[in-house]
Amino acid sequence: MSTILRWVEFAAGLPYHAALVPVTGGHRDRPEPHTHADFHELVLVTAGAGTQRVGDAEMPLRAGDLMLVRPPDLHEFAATAVGMRFVNIAFPSERWRAFADLAGLAGTAEWDRRELPLIARTDLDGPVAAEFARVLGACTGTPRVLDLVRLWTAVVPVLERADGTAVDRRPGWLVSACVAMSREENLREGLPRLLALAAVSSGHLARSMRRHYGCTPVAFVAGRRLEHAALLLTTTTEGIGEIAQRCGFSGQSYFGRLFQRRYGMAPREYREAARRAVVPAAMDSQDIK
C-alpha cells in the first residue's frame, strides 16, 4: 500500500529537509512505497548498491548515482546484501520551479514529464557530493534557501549532461513573465497580468505554456498563488480570508476548495499541522560516506 507524503507533515516552513538514509534488506528498514504531494527530492547514493522501484520499473543504483525524484513517482528503495546508503534532499516543488524559471534552466519541465526519474553519475569526492554534505550538515542548524540554491547550481549541470538538455529552448518572454508572477502584486491580478507581462495573444500563451511548462496558464497562476498562500500560512498570523485576498483568490471558500484539493487539507488544518511539524535531525554530514 502506498503513502502520499506532504511537505507540511514533516518540514512546514523550512526551505528544505535533508537526511542520510540507510537501506538494508529488511522490509522495515527501507522506505515504504510512496509519492509526494508537493515536493521533489534529490538523491545521492553514497555507499553500497540497491534498486529504486518506480511504478513497475526497477532502476539499479550504486554509489555515485545522482537522481531527481518527481512528486508523482511511486517509489521505494531496496538494497543488496551489503546494504545501501543515500543522502535525500527534499524541497517544495513550486520553489524548485520558480528557481528554474529565474535561472533560465534548460530541460526542467521535460524532466518532470519523463517516464522515469532522471539519473546521472557523479564523483563522491567531487563538488556535487561536497554540496550534499554541506546541505545535510546545515539542516541540523538553520537551513537557508541559499544552501539549497548552491546545491541546485552544482547539481543541474550534471543532470543536464546526462539528459542532453543543456540548451534552453523556452522563449525569453515566457520565462520573464513566469518569473514576474512570483511577486504578490502580480499574483493578485492573476491571468490578466500574466497575459500583459507576456505581451502575446491568449492562444499563443496557452500553447507555449503547455509546450514548455506542461500546464495551462490558469493552472500555472493557481499553482503560484497556492504556493504563496501556503508560505503565508506558515510564516504569518494573518487570517485565512486576508491571505486569500493577498494571493488573488476571489473568495475564502473558493480558496479553501482549491487549497484542499492541492494540499489534502484545509488552510486552517495546514497551519495547525505546520505548528506541530517536527523535523527529524539529519545525521552528521561527516558520515556521508
ABEGO torsion letter per residue (X at the ends): XBBBBBAAAAABGBABBBBBBBBBABAAABBBBBBBAABBBBBBBABEBEBBBBEABBBBBBBGBBBBBBAABBBBBBBBAAEBBBBBBBBBAAAAAAAAAAAGBBGAAAAAABABBBBBBBBAABAAAAAAAAAAAAAABBBBAAAAAAAAAAAAAAAAAAAGAABBABBAAAAAAAAAAABAAAAAAEAAAAAAAAGBBAAAAAAAAAAAAGBBAAAAAAAAAAAAAAAAAAABABBAAAAAAAAGBABAAAAAAAAAAAAGBBAAAAAAAAAABBBBBBBBAAAAX
